[in-house]
Amino acid sequence: MSIERNPIPYAFPFNFQDEMVQIGVRKGMGYANKYGELVTPCTYDVAYPFSEGLAFAQKGDKGVFIDKAGKEVLSGDYEDADIFSEGLAGVEKDGKWGFINKAGKLVIPYQYDDIYWFREGLCGVFKEDKAGYIDTEGNVAVPFIYDDVFCFCEGLGQVSKNNRWGYIDTGGNIVIPIEYDSAGDCRNGLVCVEKRGKAGVLDKAGKEIIPFTYEFADDTFSEGLLIVRSNEKYGCINEKGEVTIPFRYHNLRTFKEGLAVAENNYKWGFIDKDNNPIIPFQYDKASDFCNGLAFVKTKGRKAYYIDKNNEVNIVLKREYGKVEKITAAMAVIVAAGIATFLVKMILNLL
């Protein structure tokens, strides 16, 4: 591993999205590109991931969308915002959510208590403690009759009633009964579900394809493989249910860009779909590849974004010492108002 670049200070890591990454430091948050150049100074209180070329950032009461050159291109009295998806972004004002387009025009009025993002022309939204779906013009596509919903994928949307999950089609028809403990995205016509503490796989008609024998399964197939756990060890199965990666890992994450992060003997490395070790098990922490780069950390205060040849593209140096790091990260998180699930993810990477 050759290291020739000056390090960028950081408080906690993020993954690259849309070829940009958030950088959080003591004084605020900004963005760097894949070349390790700080494009946007760390002056914002909060900085969300890039999507479709834009990202939402906030300083005080001012919320703006910025482009990859660091220019503020859309501004408004937004209290919060979400990523752009299918040309629309959710924005919040006075505690209600609506949607703007990339010209900054409000195309769906502020009326929802919470939102997801558009996928396949539909978006899950919440109103008066019930959830349904709207289309890109704001028309109700699926009535507000569910306790929870999630995004559509391959024509199926996850819906929940009474803490049980199932699937509907874009017309609102139930195609897989609402009887499962959890339900993931549809991929290649398959869905991963859990029932009575065991995970299995169904097809889009609800037929069992892979039996409910696993202690755990990831939410969805990725690149043709599914992470599963048996006898407290992780491995992979393919879409036929065949074991392609043996159950030998203490931890294993979803395949991204041809590689998966794996933990063996308390060290992290990367394997390919044939279980070949591509990047050695040498890191204390590691994240998925995204846009060709992955965050890794070794002992001490330095960390890196590496490429698939294990070569360093960006050098990071922790802004805080070990005693300060949790307090500092939490301070930035609280100031940014980041969701609980993201807090857990960040603290796991520290």
C-alpha positions in Angstrom: 0.0 0.0 0.0 1.7 3.2 -1.1 0.8 6.4 0.7 1.8 9.7 -0.8 -1.0 12.1 -0.2 -1.6 14.6 2.6 -4.3 13.3 4.9 -7.8 14.9 5.2 -9.0 15.3 8.8 -12.2 13.5 9.7 -14.4 12.8 12.7 -16.2 9.8 11.3 -16.4 8.1 7.9 -19.1 8.0 5.2 -19.4 5.9 2.0 -19.0 7.5 -1.4 -22.3 8.2 -3.2 -22.5 9.6 -6.7 -18.7 10.0 -6.7 -18.7 12.3 -3.7 -18.3 11.7 0.1 -19.2 13.7 3.1 -16.4 14.8 5.4 -17.2 15.6 9.0 -14.8 17.5 11.2 -14.8 19.5 14.4 -16.1 22.7 12.8 -18.7 21.2 10.5 -19.3 19.1 7.3 -18.3 19.3 3.7 -17.6 17.1 0.6 -14.6 15.6 -1.0 -14.3 14.0 -4.5 -12.7 10.7 -5.5 -9.3 12.4 -5.8 -9.2 13.4 -2.2 -9.9 17.1 -3.0 -12.1 18.9 -0.5 -14.6 20.5 -3.0 -16.9 22.0 -0.4 -15.4 23.4 2.8 -16.5 21.8 6.1 -18.7 24.7 7.1 -22.2 23.1 7.1 -24.0 21.8 10.2 -25.4 18.9 8.2 -24.5 17.4 4.8 -26.5 14.6 3.2 -25.3 12.2 0.4 -25.2 13.2 -3.2 -27.8 11.8 -5.6 -28.5 12.7 -9.2 -25.8 15.3 -9.0 -27.1 17.3 -6.0 -26.9 17.1 -2.2 -28.8 18.8 0.6 -26.7 20.8 3.2 -27.7 23.0 6.0 -26.1 25.9 7.9 -28.2 27.3 10.8 -31.7 27.8 9.5 -30.7 27.9 5.8 -31.1 24.7 3.8 -29.6 24.5 0.3 -28.9 21.9 -2.4 -25.3 22.1 -3.8 -23.8 20.6 -6.9 -20.5 18.7 -7.2 -18.5 21.9 -7.8 -19.7 23.1 -4.3 -22.1 25.7 -5.8 -25.4 26.3 -3.9 -27.9 25.9 -6.8 -31.2 25.6 -4.9 -32.2 27.3 -1.7 -35.4 27.7 0.3 -36.7 27.8 3.8 -36.4 24.0 4.1 -36.2 22.6 7.6 -35.0 19.3 6.2 -34.8 17.5 2.9 -34.1 14.1 1.3 -32.1 12.9 -1.7 -33.2 13.5 -5.3 -34.7 10.4 -6.8 -36.4 10.2 -10.2 -36.0 14.0 -10.5 -37.8 14.8 -7.2 -36.6 15.5 -3.6 -38.7 15.6 -0.5 -38.4 18.8 1.5 -39.9 19.7 4.9 -41.5 23.0 6.0 -43.4 23.7 9.2 -43.3 20.0 10.0 -44.8 18.8 6.7 -43.2 17.3 3.7 -43.7 18.0 0.0 -41.6 17.5 -3.1 -39.5 19.8 -5.4 -38.1 19.3 -8.8 -34.5 20.2 -9.9 -35.6 23.7 -10.7 -36.6 24.2 -7.1 -40.3 24.3 -7.9 -42.7 22.8 -5.3 -44.5 20.2 -7.4 -46.3 18.3 -4.6 -47.5 20.4 -1.7 -46.4 20.2 1.9 -48.9 17.8 3.5 -47.2 14.6 4.6 -45.9 13.7 8.0 -43.0 11.6 6.6 -41.8 10.3 3.3 -39.5 7.8 1.5 -38.2 8.5 -2.0 -39.5 7.8 -5.4 -38.8 4.5 -7.1 -40.6 3.1 -10.1 -42.8 6.2 -10.2 -44.2 5.7 -6.7 -43.3 7.0 -3.3 -44.3 5.8 0.2 -45.7 8.6 2.3 -47.3 8.9 5.8 -50.3 10.9 6.8 -52.3 10.9 10.1 -50.5 7.7 11.3 -51.2 5.8 8.1 -49.1 5.0 5.1 -49.8 4.8 1.3 -48.2 5.6 -2.0 -48.4 8.6 -4.3 -47.2 9.0 -7.9 -44.9 11.8 -9.3 -47.8 14.1 -9.7 -49.0 13.7 -6.2 -52.0 11.5 -7.0 -52.8 8.8 -4.4 -51.9 5.5 -6.1 -52.4 3.2 -3.0 -54.7 4.4 -0.2 -53.5 5.3 3.3 -54.5 2.0 4.9 -51.1 0.6 6.1 -49.1 1.0 9.3 -45.8 1.2 7.3 -44.6 0.8 3.7 -41.4 0.8 1.8 -40.2 1.5 -1.7 -41.3 -0.4 -4.8 -38.8 -2.7 -6.5 -39.6 -4.8 -9.6 -43.2 -4.0 -9.2 -43.6 -5.1 -5.6 -43.9 -2.8 -2.5 -43.5 -3.9 1.1 -46.5 -3.1 3.3 -47.1 -3.7 7.0 -50.1 -4.1 9.2 -50.1 -5.1 12.9 -46.3 -5.7 12.8 -46.5 -8.1 9.9 -45.2 -7.6 6.4 -46.3 -8.6 2.9 -46.2 -7.3 -0.7 -48.6 -5.4 -3.0 -48.4 -4.6 -6.7 -48.6 -1.1 -8.2 -52.3 -1.4 -8.3 -52.5 -1.9 -4.6 -53.4 -5.6 -4.8 -51.9 -7.9 -2.1 -49.8 -10.5 -4.0 -47.9 -12.0 -1.0 -49.9 -12.2 2.3 -49.1 -9.8 5.1 -47.9 -12.5 7.5 -44.1 -12.2 7.7 -41.9 -10.7 10.4 -39.8 -8.9 7.9 -39.7 -8.4 4.1 -36.9 -7.2 1.8 -36.7 -5.7 -1.7 -37.5 -7.8 -4.7 -34.5 -8.7 -6.8 -34.6 -10.9 -10.0 -38.1 -11.9 -9.0 -37.1 -13.1 -5.5 -37.9 -11.7 -2.0 -36.3 -12.5 1.3 -38.6 -12.8 4.2 -38.5 -14.0 7.8 -41.1 -15.9 9.8 -40.9 -17.4 13.3 -37.3 -16.6 13.6 -36.2 -18.2 10.4 -35.4 -16.7 7.0 -36.3 -18.0 3.5 -36.9 -16.8 0.0 -40.2 -16.6 -2.0 -40.9 -15.8 -5.7 -43.2 -12.9 -6.7 -46.3 -15.1 -6.4 -45.4 -16.0 -2.8 -44.2 -19.5 -3.6 -41.4 -20.8 -1.4 -38.1 -21.1 -3.4 -35.6 -21.5 -0.6 -36.8 -23.1 2.7 -36.9 -21.2 6.0 -33.8 -22.8 7.5 -31.5 -19.9 8.1 -30.9 -18.0 11.3 -30.5 -14.8 9.3 -30.7 -13.6 5.7 -29.9 -10.2 4.3 -32.8 -8.0 3.1 -32.2 -8.8 -0.5 -30.1 -10.5 -3.1 -27.2 -8.4 -4.4 -25.3 -9.3 -7.6 -27.0 -12.7 -7.5 -25.9 -13.7 -4.0 -27.6 -13.6 -0.6 -25.8 -13.3 2.7 -27.2 -15.9 5.2 -26.2 -17.3 8.6 -26.1 -20.8 9.8 -24.7 -22.0 13.2 -23.6 -18.5 13.9 -21.3 -18.3 10.8 -22.0 -16.3 7.6 -21.8 -17.5 4.1 -23.6 -16.9 0.7 -26.2 -18.8 -1.4 -27.2 -18.2 -5.0 -30.7 -17.8 -6.4 -31.1 -21.6 -6.5 -30.3 -21.9 -2.8 -26.9 -23.4 -3.5 -24.1 -22.5 -1.0 -21.5 -20.6 -3.0 -19.5 -19.2 -0.1 -19.0 -21.5 2.9 -20.2 -20.7 6.4 -16.9 -19.6 7.8 -17.0 -15.9 8.5 -17.7 -14.1 11.7 -19.3 -11.3 9.6 -20.1 -10.8 6.0 -21.6 -7.9 4.2 -23.5 -7.6 0.9 -21.6 -7.8 -2.4 -21.1 -4.5 -3.9 -19.2 -3.9 -7.2 -18.1 -7.6 -7.2 -16.6 -7.6 -3.7 -17.9 -8.2 -0.2 -16.5 -7.1 3.1 -15.7 -10.1 5.4 -14.5 -10.5 8.9 -12.2 -13.4 9.9 -10.2 -13.7 13.1 -11.3 -10.1 14.1 -9.7 -8.6 10.9 -11.6 -7.3 7.9 -10.8 -7.9 4.2 -12.6 -8.3 0.9 -13.5 -11.5 -1.0 -14.9 -12.1 -4.5 -17.9 -14.2 -5.5 -15.6 -17.3 -5.7 -14.5 -16.8 -2.1 -11.0 -15.7 -3.2 -9.4 -13.2 -0.8 -8.9 -10.1 -3.0 -7.8 -7.7 -0.3 -6.1 -9.3 2.7 -7.7 -9.5 6.2 -5.6 -6.7 7.6 -8.0 -3.9 8.6 -9.7 -3.1 11.9 -12.7 -1.6 10.1 -14.0 -1.7 6.6 -17.0 -0.6 4.5 -18.5 -1.6 1.2 -17.1 -0.5 -2.1 -19.0 2.3 -3.7 -17.9 4.2 -6.8 -14.7 2.1 -6.8 -13.6 3.1 -3.3 -14.0 1.7 0.2 -13.3 3.1 3.7 -10.8 1.1 5.8 -9.1 1.7 9.1 -6.0 0.4 10.7 -4.6 0.8 14.1 -3.8 4.4 15.2 -5.3 7.6 14.0 -5.2 7.1 10.2 -7.7 5.6 7.8 -8.0 5.4 4.0 -10.2 5.1 1.0 -8.7 2.3 -1.0 -9.4 1.0 -4.5 -9.9 -2.7 -5.5 -6.1 -3.1 -5.8 -5.7 -2.2 -2.2 -4.1 1.0 -3.3 -4.7 4.2 -1.3 -6.7 6.9 -3.1 -7.4 9.2 -0.1 -5.7 9.4 3.2 -7.7 10.3 6.3 -6.5 11.3 9.7 -8.8 11.3 12.7 -9.3 14.7 14.1 -9.8 13.4 17.6 -8.0 11.1 19.9 -9.4 7.9 21.3 -10.9 9.5 24.4 -12.6 12.2 22.4 -13.9 10.3 19.4 -17.2 9.1 20.7 -18.1 12.4 22.3 -17.0 14.3 19.3 -18.9 12.1 16.8 -22.1 12.2 18.9 -21.8 16.0 19.1 -21.7 16.3 15.3 -24.4 13.7 14.9 -26.8 15.5 17.3 -26.1 18.8 15.7 -26.8 17.3 12.3 -30.0 15.6 13.5 -28.9 12.3 11.9 -31.3 9.4 12.3 -30.8 6.7 14.9 -29.9 3.9 12.4 -27.2 6.1 10.9 -25.8 6.9 14.4 -25.4 3.2 15.0 -23.7 2.7 11.6 -21.3 5.5 12.2 -20.4 4.4 15.7 -19.7 0.9 14.4 -17.2 2.3 11.9 -15.4 4.4 14.5 
